[in-house]
Amino acid sequence: MSAQSGIIPSKNLLLKFKEFINSQSSILIANITNESIQLIEIIEGSNNLSNDFIELKSKLSESIPRYIIIKSELNNNNKNDVAVSNLDNYYTFISYVPDYSSIKEKMLYASSKTSLIKHLGSEYFNNILFLNDIDEIDYNNYKNSIGNEIDNDLNSLSNREQELQNIKNAELNTLITSSTNSKRQLITHQNQFSFKFNENIKIDFDNNILYSFNINIDKEEIYLSNQQKISQPKDLLLKISSNFPQYNLIKFQDYEFFIYSCPSGSKVKERMIYASNKQAIINYLTKINNGNSNNVLKTFEIGDPIELELSEFEIQNNNNEIINNDKTNNNLKFNRPTRPGRRTR
């Protein structure tokens, strides 16, 4: 299935967003209607973003999704300061999709978010947040979520650029690649945990049970964050977190699938930590499963859950030859997108 819905922002929204950038307004609200993304309202700035959040919350529902764009307080407060003019493009994008939204709306907003950000200009957004409870629409929560990235220290942007470079390096170092004919590994990846694995975790590797693992950074521990029944592969689109990185293990028809998800709005620090531990957790899960990796049919690395290709979970009883060929591979490998014209193995 496609990760994109094909829904794009209206011309009016694109025009109003440009006006929003050059105005003293603080918050822009949009939604999906009539198969396009439309402007709902722009909240005029009151010189107090905390008060603007109160007004924003009053315009939202506990069951209706919205796209929200927050202009940094630095943008307006320092508009005439040449020294901080490079901060004029500081905005936070919020995908507000309440838990009480319909399944159709959840999938629609998830699959249209990337297109909206791209059309508006991804360079404008230093933060992308995912909120699913109206109580999270709060000024203090907003400040905590974006951390110190709006600090008045002018070095904050260069620090952020360095963090982005660090994550790229971390992901490169843990990239799982195919080996040569001589079985020599092309890239060395980390096989040991940076954090301890909670030894009280019990995994039965039962069919149709989704095991989700997360990292408690404060406790320096990898733990089982959720264990839930899954009736069919499409349920994964809603059961895998769209708010933060996660390791997932699911078993269908006696074949196991490992899914490492890292949503586009994940924090830089989280991305680095999860990327550096993903190979270690694969090794660990293989070990506790009696060292039998033959049951693992496929492993995936995705961004948002909507990017998961459900057709990969189709296993036909009369397709034993293909399944057996996959099972002879003793090393777990992530299936990365192939370049145009290149055939998958």
N, C-alpha and C positions, 0 to 999 in steps of 0.2 A: 504494500500500500504506500501511497505517496505521503511524505512528511509535510507537504504543503497543501492547503485547501484550495488555492487558486483565488482566494478572496484578497482584494487589494484595497487600499484607502481611496476614498473619493477625491476628486479634484478639489472640492471645497475644503476637505480636511487638510490636504497638502498646503493649500493657500493660507488657511487659518493658522496652521502650525508655523509658517514663516512669519506671520504677523505676531504670533505668540512669542517667538524668539526675540523680536525687537520691541516688545511691550513690557510693561511693568506687571503683567499678569503672572500668577504663580502656579496655577494648576490647569491642566487640560484634560477633559474627560471624553472618551470616545467609546463606541460600541459597534457591534456587527448587526447590520440591518439591511434587508433587501440585497443580500449577497455582496455587500461592500462594507467597508469600515467608515463610519460616519462620525462627525463631530457632534457631541451632545451639548457641551457647555465649556466655557472658559471662565475660571474663577479669577476675578480681578484681585491683584495683590493688595493686601491690607498693611504691608510693611511688618507683618507678624505672621510667619508661616504656621505657627502653632494655631492661630485663630482660623487660618485658611483650611487647616486639616479638619477642624470642627465643622466647618461649612461643607467640606468635601464629604465627610461621613454622613451628614444629614441628607445627602443626595444619592446615597447608595442603598442597595437592598441586600438582604441576607441570602438571596437566591438568584440574583441577576448579575452576570459577569460584566466587567468593564475593563477597558484599557485606560490607564491613568499616567499622565506625564507630570512630574514635579520639577519645577525649576529651582536650582540651588539658590540658597539665600545669598551666596557670593555673587551670583550673576547681577542681581539688582543693586546690592549694597556697594559693589565695587565697579559699577558700570563705567564710571569716569576715571577710574584709576588705571593708568597706562601699564603700571607694573603687573597688574593682575588681569590684563585684557585676555590672556590665554585661558582664563577660567570662564569666559563667556559661554562656552559650549558645554557647560556642566549641567546634565539633566539625569533624572532617575526615571526609568520606565517601570511601571507596576502593572503586572497582569493579575487582576483581581478576579478570581474564579471561585466563588463560594462553594463549600461542600454541598450545599443544597441545590446547586445548579443541576440541570438535567444532564444526562450523559452526553447527549448530542451537543449541547452548548460547551461542555468541558472540552470535548474533542475539537470542536470548531475553533474555539479561542486558542487552544494549544497549537493547532496547525496553521493559524493565521498570524501568530505573534511575530515570527521571523520576517514574514513579508512586510508587515507594517513597519518594523524597525528599519528594514532595508530601504523602504521607500522614503521614510522620514530622514534617514541618514544615520547610520549606526555610529558615526563619529561623535554624535551629540550625547550619547548615553554612556556615562561612566558606571552606572549601576543598573541592573535589571533584577527586580524583585518579583516573587510569586507569593501572593497572599490569598488565603482561602477562608478567612473569617473576618467579618466586619469589625470585630474588636481589634484586629491588627492594623486597621486604618487609624493610626494614631501618630502624632508628631514624634513622641519619644521613641516609639518602635521604629519609625523611619530613621531617626538619628542613630539609633543603635545598629540598625541593619546596614547602614552605609559606613559605619565605623568612623575612623578618623580621616576619611578621604576628602572631607570638606574643611580640613584644618587650615587655618590661615597661613601656615608655614608654606612658603612658595615652593619648597622642595617636595611637597606631597605628590605632585604630578610625576616628577621624575622617579620618585620612589615607586609609584604605581607601575610606571613603565618597566622598572627593574623587576617587579614582581611578575609582570606578564611574561617577561623574558625567562624568568626562573621557571615558571610553569611549563613554558614551551620546552625548556631543557629537560625538565623532569619527565614530561610525557615522551620526549624523544628517547631518553635513556631507558624507559620501561617499555618501549615499543616492542611488540612481539612479531618477529618476522620469520619467514620460512627459512629453513636451512639449505645449504648447498647439497649436492649429491653426496659429498663426503660427510654430511651431517655436522659440519662445522657451523656453529651459531654465528650469525652476522653481527648481532648486537647483544651485549651482556645486559641482562636485566636483574633487578634486585629480587632475590629469592627469600630474603629474611624480612620479617615484620619490623617496621619502625615502631609499632605499638604491639602490646601483648594481646593475645587472643583470649577472650574470656573462656576459661576452662569449664565453666558450668553449662555451656551451650550444648544442647542435645539435638542432634539432627538425625532423623530416621530415614531420610532419602525416600520418602513415600511418594507415590504418584499423586500429581495434582496438588501438591503442597508447595507454596511459594515461600522460600526462606529469604528474608532480607537482612542484610548486615550493614551496620554503620559504624563510624568511628567516633568515640567520645574523646575529643581532643584534650579536654581538661583532665580526664582520668587516664589518658594515653592507653585506650583499650578499644579493641574491636568487639562488638557485641551483636547479638541477634536482636534486631529492632522490631521485627514483625514475622509472624508465621500465620499464613492464611490459606484457605482453600481456594483453588482456582479450577473452574469447571472447563474452561477452554482458553486457548492462547490469547484471544482478543481481550480477555479480562486483564491481561498484563498491562494494557495501555492505561488503565485506571489504578491498578494496584502498585505499580512501580512509582516511586516518588518523582514528582516534577519540580520539587523545591530544592533538593540537595542531592549530592552524589550518593550512590548506593551500589552495593554488590548484591546480586540476586541469584538464587539457585532454584530451578524448577525442573520437575520431572514429568514428562508426558510419555505414556506408552512404554514405560521402563527405560526411556532415554533421557539423560540429563542435559540441561542447558544452563550455561553460566552467562549472566548478563551484567555487565558493568555499565551503569548509566551515570552520566555527568551532565545535568541540565545546563542550558546556556546561561542561566542566571546564577550559577554557583559562584561562591566567593573564591578568589584567587588562592587563598591559603588552603581551602578545602580541596580544590582541584589538584594542587601539588601533593597533598598528603594522600589522597585516594589513588592518584596515578602511581605514586611510589610504592604502594602496598598491594596493588591488584594482582601482580604475579605471585606474591607470597600467599595470598588467600586462596588462589587457585591451587597452588601446591599443597596447602594445608587441607583443603576440602578433599582433594584427591587422596591424601594420606589417610584421613579419618574414614574415608569410604573404603576401608580395607586395602588401600593402595591400588584399587582397581579403577583405572582411568578409562577402561574400554567402554564403560557405560556412557561416557560423555560424548554426545554426538556433535554438538556445536557450541561455540562460545561467541558472544557478541560484545561489542563496545559501541554504545550509542550516546547521543546527547539527551534530548528530551525523549520521553517514553513513546511519543507519537512516531518517532523515527524507526521503531522496531518493525522489521519486515516479517509479518505474520506468516507469510507463505513458507518461511524457513522452518516452521514447526510442523509442517505437513509430513507425516510418515505413513507411507503406504505399506501394507502387509506384503504386497507382491514386489516390493522394491528392495529386497534383502541384499542384493548384490551391491547396490550403492551404499547402503547402511554399513555393510561389512567392510567396505573399502575405507569408510570414514573411521570405523572403529579400530582399524589397524594402526592408526596414528596415536602413539602413546603420549605425545605432548599436546597440551591444550593450546589452541591458537585462536586468536580473535579474527573474525572475518571482516576485513576492512574493504571499503568500496574499491572496486577495480577501475582502472582507467579505461576511457572509451576504446573499444576495439580489442580489449584484452579479455580473454575467456577465463572464467573461474575454473578452479581445479575441482 
